[in-house]
Amino acid sequence: MHLVNCPVCKSELKIRKYHCPNCDISIEGSFSRSWLEGLSASQLEFIKLFLLVQGNLKELQKRLGISYPTIKNRIADINKIIVQNYAPAEDYEDILADLEEGFISVEEALNMINKRREK
């Protein structure tokens, strides 16, 4: 059984102990979970099928027998879980590319970067 939330209060469970039944050793501490562990079994199956059809949404519709909007909603739900645990490195490639191409000035680029940092 794979528990993600407390069956009593529904709060997120934290991993505090790992145990090896083979050598009977236990490791205790405060361990972080992977974003994959936040997904339900049905969401993991959906991702597996999505990968097997190489992201082809029409094929996914056909295999699951569900509508395109339902597929998009499932993807959005999975994305919400991923985003909760993902803090991307700040990306300024688009701004730097515009600067390099001469579409914006250095001052405009700096202003755009500072605005992104404020978010």
C-alpha positions as CSV (number, residue, x, y, z in Angstrom):
1,M,0.0,0.0,0.0
2,H,1.3,3.5,-0.9
3,L,0.1,6.2,1.4
4,V,0.5,9.9,0.5
5,N,-1.9,11.5,2.9
6,C,-2.9,10.8,6.5
7,P,-6.0,8.6,6.6
8,V,-7.3,10.5,9.6
9,C,-6.7,14.3,8.9
10,K,-5.7,14.1,5.2
11,S,-2.4,16.0,5.7
12,E,0.6,15.1,3.6
13,L,2.6,12.3,5.2
14,K,6.3,12.8,5.7
15,I,8.8,10.0,5.3
16,R,10.7,9.5,8.5
17,K,12.1,5.9,8.3
18,Y,13.3,3.5,5.7
19,H,13.8,-0.2,6.5
20,C,15.6,-3.0,4.7
21,P,13.9,-6.4,5.5
22,N,16.8,-8.3,4.1
23,C,19.5,-7.0,6.5
24,D,17.1,-5.6,9.1
25,I,18.7,-2.2,9.0
26,S,16.6,1.0,9.5
27,I,17.5,4.6,8.5
28,E,15.6,7.3,10.3
29,G,15.5,11.0,9.4
30,S,13.5,13.5,7.4
31,F,13.3,12.4,3.8
32,S,11.8,14.3,0.9
33,R,9.4,12.7,-1.6
34,S,9.6,12.7,-5.3
35,W,6.9,14.6,-7.3
36,L,6.0,11.1,-8.7
37,E,4.9,10.0,-5.3
38,G,2.3,12.7,-5.2
39,L,0.5,11.1,-8.2
40,S,-2.2,8.6,-7.9
41,A,-2.0,5.2,-9.5
42,S,-4.4,6.3,-12.3
43,Q,-2.4,9.4,-13.0
44,L,0.8,7.3,-13.2
45,E,-1.0,4.9,-15.7
46,F,-2.1,8.0,-17.7
47,I,1.5,9.2,-17.9
48,K,2.7,5.8,-18.9
49,L,0.2,5.6,-21.7
50,F,0.9,9.2,-22.7
51,L,4.6,8.2,-23.1
52,L,3.8,5.0,-24.9
53,V,1.8,6.9,-27.6
54,Q,4.6,9.5,-27.6
55,G,2.3,12.4,-26.6
56,N,-0.2,11.8,-29.5
57,L,-3.4,13.1,-27.9
58,K,-5.6,11.6,-30.6
59,E,-4.2,8.1,-30.0
60,L,-4.6,8.7,-26.3
61,Q,-8.3,9.6,-26.8
62,K,-8.7,6.5,-28.9
63,R,-7.1,4.1,-26.3
64,L,-8.8,5.6,-23.3
65,G,-12.1,6.3,-24.9
66,I,-12.3,9.8,-23.4
67,S,-12.7,13.2,-25.0
68,Y,-9.9,15.7,-25.8
69,P,-11.1,18.1,-23.1
70,T,-10.9,15.3,-20.5
71,I,-7.4,14.5,-21.6
72,K,-6.4,18.1,-21.3
73,N,-7.9,18.3,-17.8
74,R,-6.0,15.2,-16.7
75,I,-2.8,16.7,-18.0
76,A,-3.6,20.0,-16.2
77,D,-4.2,18.1,-12.9
78,I,-0.9,16.3,-13.2
79,N,0.9,19.6,-14.0
80,K,-0.5,21.1,-10.8
81,I,1.1,18.4,-8.8
82,I,4.4,18.7,-10.6
83,V,4.5,22.5,-10.3
84,Q,3.9,22.3,-6.5
85,N,7.3,20.7,-6.1
86,Y,9.2,22.4,-8.9
87,A,11.2,25.6,-8.5
88,P,12.7,26.2,-11.9
89,A,16.0,28.1,-12.2
90,E,15.3,31.6,-13.4
91,D,15.3,31.6,-17.2
92,Y,16.1,34.7,-19.1
93,E,17.0,33.1,-22.5
94,D,14.2,34.8,-24.3
95,I,15.1,38.3,-23.0
96,L,18.8,37.7,-23.8
97,A,17.9,36.5,-27.3
98,D,15.8,39.7,-27.9
99,L,18.7,41.8,-26.6
100,E,21.2,40.0,-28.9
101,E,18.9,40.5,-31.9
102,G,18.6,44.2,-31.1
103,F,14.9,44.1,-30.4
104,I,15.4,45.6,-27.0
105,S,18.0,47.8,-25.3
106,V,20.2,46.8,-22.3
107,E,18.0,49.0,-20.1
108,E,14.8,47.2,-21.3
109,A,16.4,43.8,-20.8
110,L,17.4,44.7,-17.2
111,N,13.9,46.0,-16.4
112,M,12.4,42.8,-17.8
113,I,14.7,40.6,-15.7
114,N,14.0,42.6,-12.6
115,K,10.3,42.3,-13.1
116,R,10.6,38.5,-13.4
117,R,12.7,38.3,-10.2
118,E,9.9,40.2,-8.3
119,K,7.3,37.5,-9.1
